[in-house]
Amino acid sequence: MKPATLLSLLFAFFCAACGASAAPSDGNGSAAIEGTVAAAPAAPGEAIAIFAGGCFWCMEGPFEALAGVSEVLSGYTGGTEPHPTYQEVGSGSTGHCEAVLVRYDPKQVTYKQLVELYWRTMNPTDAGGQFADRGTQYRPAIFVSTPEERATAEASRAELEAEKRFDEPIVVPVEQAGTFWVAEDYHQDYYKTHALNYRTYRSLSGRKGFLTKKWGIDVGSH
């Protein structure tokens, strides 16, 4: 382990602050654990896309700002454990990763546009997690439900690889979507409800600097 630095200590402090301020209390000073439920299927005229790019707090804002997107939910997917909790997923024992489910109107925004935005929210060369968040529970992935989505995601990934924007290979897998478990309420819209903690976390984790360097702008800054 590297010696502690002022930056790492500050980062640890704000991560702790995020957890303390976000988790609901059970009245006895401990965090209450809510059961997670499966996301509802797409409504008529609506489509769903699922992306994993590390901490789901950092993935909501960019998609919610896109015209044609009606809702973005933080949650867990990619594993087999039913009704996983934040604590269970965070332990790395469930096989799930943090992800976001995007509900959108395909007449206003295309799946390809969503995938192209996804690349601008995370580091597609890091399969071991994202930025300061390490482990399979923070792995990146695109979860697809149809052959058309798979073809679009794989073609977009190939286009990004061909751009040579990144020094390392693109390692984001395209996986078959399974059940998406909606995360506990206190995680939803965290970038709005805990704006200062969110901005500090995004900056100290390295995400903001990386995306600004690679794209000229961090689309998740608010």
C-alpha positions as CSV (number, residue, x, y, z in Angstrom):
1,M,0.0,0.0,0.0
2,K,1.3,3.5,-0.9
3,P,1.9,5.9,2.0
4,A,-1.1,8.2,2.7
5,T,-1.0,11.6,1.0
6,L,-3.1,14.6,1.7
7,L,-5.1,13.9,-1.5
8,S,-5.8,10.4,-0.5
9,L,-6.8,11.4,3.0
10,L,-9.1,14.0,1.6
11,F,-10.6,11.5,-0.8
12,A,-11.2,9.0,2.0
13,F,-12.8,11.7,4.0
14,F,-15.3,12.7,1.3
15,C,-16.1,9.1,0.5
16,A,-16.9,8.5,4.2
17,A,-18.9,11.7,4.2
18,C,-20.9,10.5,1.2
19,G,-21.8,7.2,2.8
20,A,-22.7,8.9,6.1
21,S,-24.9,11.5,4.6
22,A,-26.5,9.2,2.0
23,A,-27.5,6.2,4.0
24,P,-30.9,6.4,5.8
25,S,-31.0,5.9,9.5
26,D,-32.9,3.1,11.3
27,G,-33.2,5.2,14.4
28,N,-30.4,3.4,16.2
29,G,-27.5,5.2,14.5
30,S,-26.9,2.4,11.9
31,A,-27.7,2.4,8.2
32,A,-31.1,0.9,7.3
33,I,-30.9,-1.6,4.4
34,E,-33.7,-1.5,1.9
35,G,-34.5,-4.4,-0.3
36,T,-33.9,-3.9,-4.0
37,V,-36.5,-4.6,-6.6
38,A,-36.3,-5.5,-10.3
39,A,-36.8,-2.6,-12.7
40,A,-40.0,-2.5,-14.6
41,P,-39.9,-3.4,-18.3
42,A,-40.0,-0.7,-21.0
43,A,-43.4,0.9,-21.5
44,P,-45.1,1.1,-24.9
45,G,-43.1,3.5,-27.1
46,E,-40.2,3.4,-24.7
47,A,-36.8,1.6,-24.8
48,I,-34.2,0.7,-22.2
49,A,-30.4,0.8,-22.3
50,I,-28.1,-0.5,-19.5
51,F,-24.5,0.7,-19.0
52,A,-21.9,0.0,-16.3
53,G,-19.1,2.5,-15.9
54,G,-18.0,2.4,-12.3
55,C,-19.7,4.4,-9.6
56,F,-23.3,4.8,-10.6
57,W,-23.5,8.3,-9.0
58,C,-21.2,9.5,-11.8
59,M,-23.2,7.9,-14.6
60,E,-26.7,9.3,-14.1
61,G,-26.2,13.0,-14.9
62,P,-24.8,12.7,-18.4
63,F,-27.7,10.6,-19.6
64,E,-30.4,12.6,-17.7
65,A,-29.2,15.7,-19.5
66,L,-29.9,14.1,-22.9
67,A,-33.1,15.0,-24.8
68,G,-35.3,12.0,-25.2
69,V,-34.2,10.4,-21.9
70,S,-37.1,10.2,-19.4
71,E,-35.4,8.5,-16.5
72,V,-32.0,7.1,-15.3
73,L,-31.9,4.6,-12.5
74,S,-28.9,3.5,-10.5
75,G,-28.8,-0.2,-9.7
76,Y,-27.0,-3.5,-9.9
77,T,-26.8,-6.1,-12.7
78,G,-24.5,-8.7,-14.2
79,G,-24.7,-11.2,-11.3
80,T,-27.0,-14.0,-10.2
81,E,-27.8,-12.9,-6.6
82,P,-31.5,-11.8,-6.3
83,H,-32.4,-8.5,-4.5
84,P,-28.8,-7.5,-3.8
85,T,-28.1,-4.7,-1.4
86,Y,-25.4,-2.0,-1.8
87,Q,-23.4,-3.6,1.0
88,E,-23.5,-7.0,-0.7
89,V,-22.6,-5.7,-4.1
90,G,-19.8,-3.5,-2.6
91,S,-18.3,-6.6,-1.0
92,G,-17.7,-8.0,-4.5
93,S,-19.4,-11.3,-3.6
94,T,-22.6,-11.1,-5.7
95,G,-21.2,-11.0,-9.2
96,H,-23.2,-7.8,-9.8
97,C,-21.7,-4.4,-10.8
98,E,-23.0,-0.9,-10.3
99,A,-24.8,0.2,-13.5
100,V,-27.5,2.6,-14.7
101,L,-30.7,1.9,-16.6
102,V,-31.7,4.5,-19.1
103,R,-35.3,4.9,-20.2
104,Y,-35.6,6.7,-23.5
105,D,-37.8,7.5,-26.4
106,P,-36.2,6.0,-29.5
107,K,-37.9,8.6,-31.7
108,Q,-36.0,11.3,-30.0
109,V,-32.6,9.7,-29.3
110,T,-31.1,6.6,-30.8
111,Y,-29.3,3.7,-29.0
112,K,-26.2,4.6,-31.0
113,Q,-26.2,8.1,-29.5
114,L,-26.5,6.6,-26.0
115,V,-23.5,4.3,-26.6
116,E,-21.5,7.2,-28.0
117,L,-22.3,9.3,-24.8
118,Y,-21.4,6.3,-22.7
119,W,-17.8,6.3,-24.0
120,R,-17.5,9.9,-22.8
121,T,-18.5,9.1,-19.2
122,M,-15.8,6.5,-18.2
123,N,-12.4,5.0,-19.0
124,P,-13.0,2.2,-21.6
125,T,-9.4,0.9,-21.2
126,D,-9.8,-0.2,-17.5
127,A,-11.4,-3.6,-16.9
128,G,-10.5,-3.7,-13.3
129,G,-12.8,-1.0,-12.1
130,Q,-13.1,2.7,-12.7
131,F,-10.7,5.3,-11.4
132,A,-10.5,5.1,-7.6
133,D,-13.2,2.4,-7.4
134,R,-11.6,-1.1,-7.9
135,G,-13.0,-4.5,-8.2
136,T,-15.5,-6.4,-10.3
137,Q,-18.4,-4.5,-8.7
138,Y,-17.1,-1.4,-10.6
139,R,-16.2,-3.1,-13.9
140,P,-17.4,-1.5,-17.1
141,A,-19.8,-3.2,-19.5
142,I,-22.6,-2.6,-22.0
143,F,-25.6,-4.8,-21.3
144,V,-27.7,-5.5,-24.4
145,S,-31.1,-7.0,-24.8
146,T,-31.4,-7.5,-28.6
147,P,-29.1,-8.5,-31.5
148,E,-29.5,-5.0,-32.9
149,E,-28.2,-3.4,-29.7
150,R,-25.3,-5.8,-29.7
151,A,-24.4,-5.0,-33.3
152,T,-24.6,-1.3,-32.6
153,A,-22.5,-1.5,-29.4
154,E,-19.8,-3.6,-31.0
155,A,-19.7,-1.3,-34.0
156,S,-19.4,1.8,-31.8
157,R,-16.6,0.1,-29.8
158,A,-14.7,-0.7,-33.0
159,E,-15.1,2.9,-34.2
160,L,-13.7,4.2,-30.9
161,E,-10.8,1.8,-31.1
162,A,-10.0,3.0,-34.6
163,E,-9.9,6.7,-33.4
164,K,-6.8,5.9,-31.4
165,R,-8.0,8.4,-28.8
166,F,-6.7,6.1,-26.0
167,D,-3.2,4.7,-25.6
168,E,-4.5,1.3,-24.3
169,P,-7.0,-1.1,-26.0
170,I,-10.7,-0.7,-25.4
171,V,-11.7,-3.5,-23.0
172,V,-15.4,-2.9,-22.4
173,P,-17.3,-6.1,-23.0
174,V,-20.8,-6.3,-24.5
175,E,-22.8,-8.7,-22.4
176,Q,-26.4,-10.0,-22.5
177,A,-28.6,-8.1,-20.1
178,G,-30.2,-9.8,-17.2
179,T,-32.3,-8.5,-14.3
180,F,-31.6,-5.0,-13.3
181,W,-32.0,-4.4,-9.6
182,V,-32.9,-0.8,-8.7
183,A,-30.6,0.5,-6.0
184,E,-31.7,1.9,-2.7
185,D,-33.5,5.3,-2.8
186,Y,-30.6,7.2,-1.3
187,H,-28.4,6.4,-4.3
188,Q,-30.9,7.8,-6.9
189,D,-29.9,11.3,-8.2
190,Y,-27.0,11.5,-5.8
191,Y,-25.4,14.1,-7.9
192,K,-28.4,16.4,-7.2
193,T,-29.1,15.5,-3.6
194,H,-25.5,15.6,-2.4
195,A,-24.0,18.0,-5.0
196,L,-20.9,19.1,-3.1
197,N,-19.9,15.6,-2.0
198,Y,-20.5,14.4,-5.6
199,R,-18.4,17.1,-7.2
200,T,-15.6,16.5,-4.7
201,Y,-15.7,12.8,-5.2
202,R,-15.8,13.0,-9.0
203,S,-12.7,15.3,-8.9
204,L,-10.6,13.5,-6.3
205,S,-11.4,10.0,-7.8
206,G,-9.6,11.1,-11.1
207,R,-12.7,10.8,-13.3
208,K,-13.1,14.5,-14.0
209,G,-9.5,15.0,-14.9
210,F,-9.3,12.0,-17.1
211,L,-12.4,12.8,-19.1
212,T,-11.5,16.5,-19.5
213,K,-8.1,15.4,-20.8
214,K,-9.4,12.9,-23.3
215,W,-12.5,14.7,-24.5
216,G,-11.9,18.4,-23.7
217,I,-15.0,18.4,-21.4
218,D,-16.3,16.4,-18.5
219,V,-20.0,15.8,-19.4
220,G,-20.7,14.7,-15.8
221,S,-19.7,18.0,-14.2
222,H,-22.7,19.8,-12.7
